[in-house]
Amino acid sequence: MSTASSGSRRELRVRTALDDEAARQLAPIPTTCAIRMANALMIDRILRSGAFKNVSQFAQAVGVSKSMVGDLLTLLDQPPTEIERQLFEVK
């Protein structure tokens, strides 16, 4: 495809399975467990900042159940080494 005004040319490149494998090696995909742990840490930071009065208010604001937020926060009861291991786990 060429444009008349700039005279530049664009190329269309098709992704291949090799491209996907190369991307995976460069940027590993986090596991579901790692994502849940990261969410728990983020929620904890937000709650500690005082932006919300309590877990119920936060859950209502983001549109999830209080028990879901509680379940995520329970992940933080693990030893720090386990939290770190889960955070940096990749597929």
PyMOL commands that set and color helices and strands:
alter all, ss='L'
color gray80, all
select helices_A, chain A and resi 17-26+32-49+55-62+66-77+80-87
alter helices_A, ss='H'
color red, helices_A
deselect
rebuild
show_as cartoon
